[in-house]
Amino acid sequence: MVYFVFMVKLDRWVGERDRVLVMGVINVTPDSFFPASRMLSPRLALECAQRMVADGADIVDIGGESSRPGSSPISSGEELERVLPVLERIHAECDVVLSVDTTKADVAREALDRGASIINDISALRADPDMATVAAERGAYVVLMHMQGIPRTMQATPEYDDATGEVLEFLEDRVREATRRGIARERLFIDPGIGFGKRLEHNLALLRDIDCFAATGLPVLVGISRKSFLGELLDLPASERLEATLAAQAVAVASGADILRVHDVREGRRAADTARRLRKHAA
């Protein structure tokens, strides 16, 4: 019943798009690029989720496998051991939509059965041939993200002739494939994958052109929180990139982003709400 309530909330939001959603990040990993996002026990993760909800998070995204540049994959079993206790605890005690950040169908299936409503798949359904089936059968929402390469090698030699055009073409193709496999278009979000197989100039082009992705009519998720391209701009480590993150998030929302994936929920919520009001006033 609770799962159904959250799906109804998402259905209503997709129909109205009356606010920018904020997705808080909880990494149940020892090696995510931003150490403050690492929550290595169900208790710590629950406390973090409760703070996020209090600070205005609409969604909590739980991931058990790092996708930072250079990271190596882990087994489904290890990922399940990390994710499920945390997801179950948060689902039992927090009134918030849950997302599972995974490329594995068996992890997604177990997470959906325990209360998740969204599959956040950085491979856009390419890593596991069963992922689309799981999503379609469960009626889950799915985030389709662009990534050139795989996390271990994606930052080695990323190349594009037209970053925006190529990423948009890829996402449109993945949307067609997702619907062909039985996932309703109304259940799809798209993510240009800023920081995933892109150099600084590619990331800046995508951020500038968020409106091109919004023109598809699908909700656009943008994850730019504390990423390395912001560090390149200011020569700052991840721990000191909050202000740069908020500036970039405001630009994304002003250009049409519908969902922000963030580490700093309170600040991200305020930036999103301000930028959306400015966007609405300017229109």
C-alpha positions, 0 to 999 in steps of 0.5 A: 500500500505504501509503495502504491502511495509513492507511485501515485505521488510520482504519477501526479508530479509527472502530470503537473511538474509543479516543482523541482524534485530533489533527490538526496544521495546515500552511498552504501559504499566505501569508495564513492568520490565524496566521503560525506555521502558514504553511509556504511550501516543501516543506522547511519543511512537512516539518520542521513535519510531522516535529515534529508527528508527534513531538509526537503528531499523528495527522493532518496537514491541508494547505491551500493556500487561506486560509479566514480571514474576508475571504479571497479564493479562488484558482484550482485551478492555484495551489492544486495548485502549493502543495499537491502538492509539500508533500503528496508530500514529507510522504507520502514521509517521514512515517508519518502520516495526511494530510488535504487542506483543500480545496473543489475536486474536482480538488485533492482528486483529485490529493491522494488519488492522492498519499497523502491519506486525508481531504478536509476540505471547509469547504463540506460538498460544496457548493462543487464538484458533483464533490467527492462523486463524487471522495470516493465513488470513492476511498473517502476520509474526508470532513469536512463542516463548517458555514459560513454564507456564504463566507470573504470575507463570512461574518463580515459579518452572521451571524445564527441563531435557534438556532445549535446547532439550525440547525448540527446540522440543516444537518450532518444534511442534508449527511450525508444528501446525502453518503450519497445521493451514494455516500459511506459514512456510516462515512467521514464526520466532522462539524464545527460550524464554530466561527468560520465565519460565527458571532459570539461568542455562536454560537461559545460555544453550539456549544462548549457543545453539542458533545454534541448533535453527538456524539449523531449517532454520527458523529465530531466534529471541532472546530477552535478553535485560536487563533481570534478568538472566543478573542481576543474573550474575552481581548482577545489577538492570535492569537500569545497565545491558546495557553492560551485554546485549550487551555481551549476544547479541553478543554471540547470533548473533555469534551463529546464531541469526537473530533478536534481540529484544532490549531496546537500539537500537543504542547500539544493532544495533552496537553490532549486526553488529559487531558480524555478521561481526565477525561471517562471517569473522570467517566462 
